């Protein structure tokens, strides 16, 4: 796609500013009524969804130019999709998130590049991960677990760890617990080992669509070679790439794609994971953007957008919201205290869209806003299902001095299932 193909979307924007707020019938308080981190942080219209639409149309009509300053505004955005969700409450014919992604592709095509993002691209080309860590260390997290290597033998389920989990050793315990839970449930599970590479989702969001397509092709070929019937992702960013971005690029994975929270919930419902231990704790749950509103299945619509059926809109409602909550409800002693902005109206963690890499202060500020909302529930811990969210929240807890534990959903399942620490070390 190109920005020009979304001219009608940009022209149709009525500048109503609905994209700047949680839908009015969902607002619980003035304090947590905003939905756009960029607008809330920088307090200027250009940073909003409607402001970016105006900029895009202006550049398309040659009324203004794509400058370094404009590019900085375009990239100070987590691409969390909240503006698109609010827009679609009132409008059927606008795909705001698509415009935001095409603005970034325009930046790349025009050579208006962000230096920190160029480092990510270089790292990917050298070592197939966003951190530039050695490819040979990709599977270090799985040492001693006895998982199948799908480059050598087939497996029914392919567990894709993703870049953050693979190289952030502080997050390894949750991933190792997930693998152990699958093994104990009798799942025929394997990993791609050192052959695993980045899914390309983050590359796509940075505007490097050609590079993302190459990573998608690589991922799909690896899935086919594994013989897997199901791909389970531990990372919500990888989930959104496989579920939405790949089909959007015309590249279907060809197998069932599930997030770990969905797969664990299925195993719990089937009785293959027994949650016999009580976990007495008050928790609140954070909906990762890429698992929720940005993790909807891709549905192509070629007709008149004004006549597009409700179910064909990417309105954020068909993401993964119920499964993580069902898992929490299945754990004895656990009390779930919901925040004001939840499900498709959730506030972003701050890490997405390349913001954590290029604008870490903005990412931390965004995370701090969410931590304040979480603390207001009276919860002892914030639970979520994405390693990027976990990372930015744990860093922000230290920086902002918020007294909350940050817990990965799998850790609670492991505790309730009696999976001892020695089982994963």
C-alpha positions as CSV (number, residue, x, y, z in Angstrom):
1,X,0.0,0.0,0.0
2,X,1.0,3.7,-0.3
3,X,0.0,6.9,1.4
4,X,-1.8,7.9,-1.8
5,X,-4.2,5.0,-1.5
6,X,-5.4,6.4,1.8
7,X,-6.2,9.9,0.4
8,X,-9.9,9.3,0.9
9,X,-9.4,8.3,4.5
10,X,-7.4,11.5,5.2
11,X,-9.8,13.7,3.4
12,X,-12.8,12.2,5.2
13,X,-11.4,13.1,8.6
14,X,-13.9,15.7,10.0
15,X,-11.4,16.9,12.6
16,X,-13.9,16.0,15.4
17,X,-11.1,15.1,17.8
18,X,-12.8,11.9,18.9
19,X,-9.4,10.1,18.3
20,X,-7.9,12.0,21.2
21,X,-10.1,10.5,23.9
22,X,-11.5,7.2,25.1
23,X,-15.0,7.0,23.7
24,X,-17.1,9.2,25.8
25,X,-19.4,6.4,27.0
26,X,-16.4,4.5,28.3
27,X,-14.8,7.4,30.4
28,X,-14.8,6.7,34.1
29,X,-12.9,9.8,35.2
30,X,-11.2,12.8,33.8
31,X,-7.8,11.7,35.0
32,X,-7.8,8.6,32.8
33,X,-9.9,9.9,29.9
34,X,-7.1,10.3,27.4
35,X,-6.1,7.6,24.9
36,X,-3.2,9.0,22.9
37,X,0.2,9.0,24.7
38,X,1.8,11.3,22.1
39,X,-0.9,14.0,22.4
40,X,-1.1,13.7,26.2
41,X,2.7,14.1,26.4
42,X,3.4,16.8,23.8
43,X,0.1,18.7,23.9
44,X,0.1,19.8,20.3
45,X,-2.6,18.9,17.7
46,X,0.0,17.5,15.2
47,X,0.7,14.6,17.6
48,X,-2.9,13.4,17.5
49,X,-4.5,11.0,15.0
50,X,-6.4,13.8,13.3
51,X,-3.3,16.0,13.3
52,X,-1.2,13.3,11.5
53,X,-4.0,12.8,9.0
54,X,-3.9,16.5,8.2
55,X,-0.1,16.4,7.8
56,X,-0.3,13.4,5.5
57,X,-2.9,14.9,3.3
58,X,-1.0,18.2,3.2
59,X,2.1,16.4,2.0
60,X,0.3,14.3,-0.5
61,X,-1.2,17.5,-2.0
62,X,2.3,19.2,-2.0
63,X,1.1,21.9,0.3
64,X,3.9,21.1,2.8
65,X,7.1,19.0,2.8
66,X,8.2,16.0,4.8
67,X,11.0,17.5,6.9
68,X,13.2,16.2,9.7
69,X,10.9,17.9,12.2
70,X,7.8,16.4,10.7
71,X,9.4,13.0,10.7
72,X,10.1,13.3,14.4
73,X,6.4,14.0,15.0
74,X,5.5,11.0,12.9
75,X,7.8,8.7,14.9
76,X,6.8,10.0,18.3
77,X,3.9,7.6,18.3
78,X,3.6,4.0,19.6
79,X,1.2,3.0,16.9
80,X,-0.9,1.6,19.7
81,X,-4.1,1.9,17.7
82,X,-6.2,3.7,20.4
83,X,-7.0,6.6,18.1
84,X,-8.2,4.2,15.4
85,X,-10.5,2.4,17.9
86,X,-12.1,5.7,19.1
87,X,-12.4,7.0,15.5
88,X,-14.3,3.9,14.5
89,X,-16.9,4.3,17.2
90,X,-18.1,7.2,15.1
91,X,-16.8,6.6,11.5
92,X,-17.0,3.5,9.3
93,X,-14.9,4.8,6.4
94,X,-11.5,5.7,7.9
95,X,-8.5,3.4,8.7
96,X,-6.4,5.7,10.8
97,X,-3.8,3.1,11.8
98,X,-3.1,2.3,8.2
99,X,-2.4,6.0,7.5
100,X,0.0,6.2,10.4
101,X,2.0,3.2,9.1
102,X,2.1,4.5,5.6
103,X,3.4,7.9,6.9
104,X,6.4,6.0,8.2
105,X,6.9,4.1,5.0
106,X,6.9,7.6,3.3
107,X,9.6,8.7,5.7
108,X,11.8,5.7,4.8
109,X,11.2,6.2,1.0
110,X,12.1,9.9,1.3
111,X,15.2,9.3,3.4
112,X,13.9,10.9,6.5
113,X,15.3,8.2,8.8
114,X,15.6,8.0,12.6
115,X,19.2,7.2,13.6
116,X,18.2,4.8,16.4
117,X,15.9,2.9,14.0
118,X,18.7,2.6,11.5
119,X,20.7,0.8,14.1
120,X,17.9,-1.7,14.5
121,X,17.8,-2.3,10.8
122,X,21.6,-2.9,10.8
123,X,21.3,-5.2,13.7
124,X,18.6,-7.2,12.0
125,X,20.6,-7.6,8.8
126,X,23.7,-8.8,10.8
127,X,22.2,-11.0,13.5
128,X,18.4,-11.4,12.7
129,X,17.3,-9.7,15.9
130,X,16.5,-6.1,16.9
131,X,19.3,-6.0,19.5
132,X,22.2,-7.1,17.3
133,X,23.0,-9.9,19.7
134,X,24.7,-13.0,18.3
135,X,22.5,-15.3,16.3
136,X,24.3,-18.2,18.0
137,X,22.8,-17.2,21.4
138,X,19.2,-17.1,20.2
139,X,18.2,-20.3,22.0
140,X,20.3,-19.8,25.2
141,X,17.0,-19.3,27.1
142,X,16.0,-23.0,26.4
143,X,19.2,-24.7,27.5
144,X,18.5,-27.8,29.6
145,X,14.7,-27.9,28.7
146,X,15.0,-30.7,26.2
147,X,12.8,-29.0,23.6
148,X,12.8,-30.3,20.1
149,X,14.8,-28.4,17.5
150,X,12.4,-28.1,14.5
151,X,15.4,-27.5,12.2
152,X,16.1,-31.2,12.8
153,X,12.8,-32.8,13.7
154,X,9.1,-32.0,13.3
155,X,6.8,-30.9,16.1
156,X,3.1,-30.4,16.3
157,X,3.5,-27.0,18.0
158,X,6.2,-24.5,17.2
159,X,7.0,-22.1,20.1
160,X,8.3,-18.8,18.7
161,X,10.0,-16.9,21.5
162,X,10.7,-13.6,19.7
163,X,13.6,-11.2,20.0
164,X,12.9,-9.7,23.4
165,X,12.4,-13.0,25.2
166,X,15.3,-14.6,23.5
167,X,17.9,-11.9,24.5
168,X,16.5,-10.4,27.7
169,X,17.8,-12.9,30.3
170,X,15.7,-11.3,33.1
171,X,12.6,-12.4,31.3
172,X,13.8,-16.0,30.7
173,X,12.1,-17.5,33.7
174,X,8.6,-16.8,32.4
175,X,9.4,-18.2,29.0
176,X,11.0,-21.3,30.5
177,X,8.0,-21.8,32.7
178,X,5.8,-21.6,29.6
179,X,7.8,-24.3,27.8
180,X,7.7,-26.5,30.9
181,X,3.9,-26.1,31.2
182,X,3.5,-27.2,27.6
183,X,5.8,-30.2,28.1
184,X,4.0,-31.3,31.3
185,X,0.7,-31.0,29.4
186,X,1.9,-33.6,26.9
187,X,2.3,-31.1,24.0
188,X,4.6,-32.1,21.2
189,X,6.4,-28.7,21.2
190,X,9.6,-27.6,19.5
191,X,11.5,-24.4,18.8
192,X,13.5,-23.2,15.9
193,X,16.6,-22.8,18.1
194,X,19.4,-20.8,16.7
195,X,17.6,-20.7,13.4
196,X,14.8,-18.5,14.8
197,X,14.8,-15.0,13.6
198,X,12.8,-11.8,14.1
199,X,9.2,-11.9,12.9
200,X,9.7,-8.5,11.2
201,X,6.7,-6.8,12.8
202,X,8.7,-4.0,14.4
203,X,10.5,-3.4,11.2
204,X,7.2,-3.0,9.4
205,X,6.1,-0.5,11.9
206,X,9.3,1.5,11.5
207,X,8.4,1.9,7.8
208,X,10.8,-0.6,6.3
209,X,8.1,-2.7,4.6
210,X,10.4,-4.4,2.2
211,X,12.7,-5.7,4.9
212,X,9.6,-6.8,6.9
213,X,8.4,-8.8,3.9
214,X,11.7,-10.6,3.8
215,X,11.5,-11.6,7.4
216,X,7.9,-12.7,6.9
217,X,9.0,-15.0,4.1
218,X,11.7,-16.4,6.3
219,X,9.3,-17.0,9.1
220,X,6.7,-18.7,6.9
221,X,9.3,-21.0,5.3
222,X,10.5,-22.0,8.8
223,X,7.0,-22.7,10.0
224,X,6.4,-25.0,7.0
225,X,9.7,-26.8,7.5
226,X,8.8,-27.5,11.1
227,X,5.7,-29.5,10.2
228,X,3.8,-27.6,13.0
229,X,0.1,-27.3,12.9
230,X,0.1,-24.5,15.4
231,X,2.5,-21.6,16.1
232,X,2.4,-20.3,19.6
233,X,4.0,-16.9,20.3
234,X,5.0,-15.8,23.7
235,X,5.4,-12.2,22.4
236,X,2.3,-10.1,21.6
237,X,4.3,-8.2,18.9
238,X,5.0,-11.4,17.1
239,X,1.4,-12.5,17.5
240,X,0.2,-9.3,15.8
241,X,2.7,-9.7,13.0
242,X,1.6,-13.3,12.3
243,X,-2.1,-12.6,12.8
244,X,-2.4,-9.2,11.0
245,X,0.7,-7.9,9.3
246,X,1.6,-11.1,7.4
247,X,-1.9,-11.5,5.8
248,X,-2.0,-7.7,5.2
249,X,1.2,-8.2,3.1
250,X,-0.4,-11.2,1.3
251,X,1.7,-13.7,3.2
252,X,-0.4,-16.1,5.2
253,X,1.4,-18.3,7.8
254,X,-0.7,-21.2,6.7
255,X,-1.2,-22.6,10.2
256,X,-3.2,-21.7,13.3
257,X,-1.6,-18.8,15.3
258,X,-2.2,-18.6,19.0
259,X,-0.7,-16.4,21.8
260,X,0.6,-18.2,24.8
261,X,-2.3,-16.8,27.0
262,X,-4.8,-18.4,24.6
263,X,-2.9,-21.7,24.5
264,X,-2.6,-21.9,28.3
265,X,-6.3,-21.0,28.7
266,X,-7.1,-23.9,26.3
267,X,-5.0,-26.3,28.3
268,X,-6.6,-25.2,31.6
269,X,-10.1,-25.6,30.2
270,X,-9.2,-29.1,28.9
271,X,-7.9,-30.1,32.3
272,X,-4.4,-30.6,31.0
273,X,-3.0,-27.9,33.4
274,X,-4.3,-28.3,37.0
275,X,-4.2,-25.1,39.0
276,X,-4.3,-26.7,42.5
277,X,-2.3,-24.0,44.4
278,X,-4.0,-20.8,45.6
279,X,-2.2,-17.5,44.8
280,X,-3.6,-15.0,47.2
281,X,-3.0,-11.7,45.5
282,X,-4.8,-8.6,44.2
283,X,-3.8,-8.0,40.6
284,X,-4.8,-5.8,37.7
285,X,-4.3,-6.8,34.1
286,X,-2.8,-4.7,31.3
287,X,-4.0,-5.4,27.8
288,X,-0.9,-5.3,25.4
289,X,-1.8,-3.2,22.3
290,X,-0.5,-5.9,20.0
291,X,-2.4,-8.7,21.7
292,X,-5.6,-6.7,21.9
293,X,-6.6,-4.1,19.4
294,X,-3.6,-4.5,17.1
295,X,-3.8,-8.3,17.3
296,X,-7.1,-8.7,15.4
297,X,-7.1,-11.1,12.4
298,X,-6.6,-9.3,9.1
299,X,-9.7,-9.1,7.0
300,X,-9.4,-7.6,3.5
301,X,-12.2,-5.4,2.2
302,X,-12.2,-4.2,-1.4
303,X,-15.6,-2.6,-1.6
304,X,-17.0,0.9,-0.6
305,X,-15.9,1.6,2.9
306,X,-19.2,3.3,3.6
307,X,-20.9,-0.1,3.0
308,X,-18.3,-2.1,4.9
309,X,-20.0,-4.5,7.4
310,X,-19.2,-4.0,11.0
311,X,-17.3,-7.2,11.3
312,X,-15.0,-6.2,8.5
313,X,-13.7,-3.1,10.4
314,X,-10.5,-3.3,12.3
315,X,-12.1,-1.7,15.4
316,X,-10.1,-3.4,18.1
317,X,-12.9,-5.6,19.4
318,X,-11.6,-9.0,18.1
319,X,-8.3,-9.0,19.8
320,X,-7.3,-11.3,22.6
321,X,-8.9,-10.0,25.8
322,X,-10.9,-12.9,27.3
323,X,-8.3,-15.6,27.4
324,X,-5.9,-13.8,29.8
325,X,-8.7,-12.9,32.1
326,X,-10.1,-16.4,32.0
327,X,-6.7,-17.7,33.1
328,X,-6.6,-15.2,36.0
329,X,-10.2,-16.2,37.1
330,X,-9.2,-19.9,37.1
331,X,-6.4,-19.2,39.7
332,X,-7.8,-19.7,43.2
333,X,-7.2,-16.8,45.6
334,X,-6.5,-14.3,42.9
335,X,-8.5,-11.1,42.8
336,X,-8.7,-9.1,39.6
337,X,-9.1,-5.4,40.0
338,X,-9.7,-3.8,36.5
339,X,-8.3,-0.4,35.6
340,X,-10.5,2.3,34.0
341,X,-9.1,1.8,30.5
342,X,-9.2,-1.8,29.5
343,X,-9.6,-4.1,26.5
344,X,-9.7,-2.1,23.2
345,X,-9.6,1.1,25.2
346,X,-6.4,0.2,27.1
347,X,-3.6,2.8,27.5
348,X,-0.3,1.8,25.9
349,X,2.7,0.6,27.9
350,X,4.9,3.0,25.9
351,X,7.3,0.5,24.3
352,X,5.7,0.1,20.8
353,X,6.4,1.6,17.4
354,X,10.1,2.1,18.0
355,X,9.5,4.7,20.7
356,X,11.4,2.7,23.4
357,X,14.4,2.6,21.1
358,X,14.4,6.2,19.8
359,X,12.6,8.1,22.6
360,X,13.1,6.2,25.9
361,X,12.0,9.2,28.0
362,X,8.6,9.3,26.2
363,X,8.3,5.5,26.6
364,X,9.0,5.8,30.4
365,X,6.5,8.6,30.8
366,X,3.8,6.6,29.0
367,X,4.5,3.6,31.2
368,X,4.4,5.8,34.3
369,X,0.9,6.9,33.4
370,X,-0.2,3.3,33.2
371,X,1.4,2.4,36.4
372,X,-0.4,5.2,38.2
373,X,-3.7,4.0,36.8
374,X,-2.8,0.4,37.9
375,X,-1.9,1.6,41.4
376,X,-5.2,3.4,41.7
377,X,-7.0,0.0,41.7
378,X,-5.4,-1.0,44.9
379,X,-3.7,-4.0,43.2
380,X,-0.4,-5.4,44.5
381,X,0.8,-6.4,41.1
382,X,0.3,-5.5,37.4
383,X,0.0,-8.6,35.2
384,X,0.4,-8.6,31.5
385,X,1.2,-10.9,28.5
386,X,4.0,-9.2,26.6
387,X,7.7,-9.1,27.2
388,X,8.0,-5.5,25.8
389,X,5.3,-4.4,28.3
390,X,7.1,-6.3,31.1
391,X,10.4,-4.7,30.3
392,X,9.2,-1.1,30.1
393,X,7.0,-1.4,33.2
394,X,9.8,-2.9,35.3
395,X,12.1,-0.2,34.3
396,X,9.5,2.5,34.9
397,X,8.6,1.1,38.4
398,X,12.2,1.8,39.5
399,X,12.3,5.2,37.8
400,X,8.9,6.4,39.0
401,X,9.0,4.7,42.4
402,X,5.6,2.9,42.1
403,X,5.1,0.1,44.6
404,X,3.8,-2.5,42.2
405,X,5.1,-5.9,41.2
406,X,5.2,-6.5,37.4
407,X,4.3,-10.1,36.7
408,X,4.0,-12.1,33.5
409,X,0.8,-14.1,33.2
410,X,2.7,-17.4,32.8
411,X,4.4,-16.9,36.1
412,X,1.1,-17.0,37.9
413,X,0.0,-20.1,36.0
414,X,3.2,-21.8,36.9
415,X,2.9,-20.9,40.6
416,X,-0.7,-22.1,40.7
417,X,0.3,-25.3,38.8
418,X,3.0,-26.1,41.3
419,X,5.8,-25.7,38.9
420,X,8.8,-25.2,41.2
421,X,11.8,-23.0,40.4
422,X,14.1,-26.0,40.1
423,X,11.9,-27.3,37.3
424,X,13.0,-24.5,35.0
425,X,16.6,-23.9,36.0
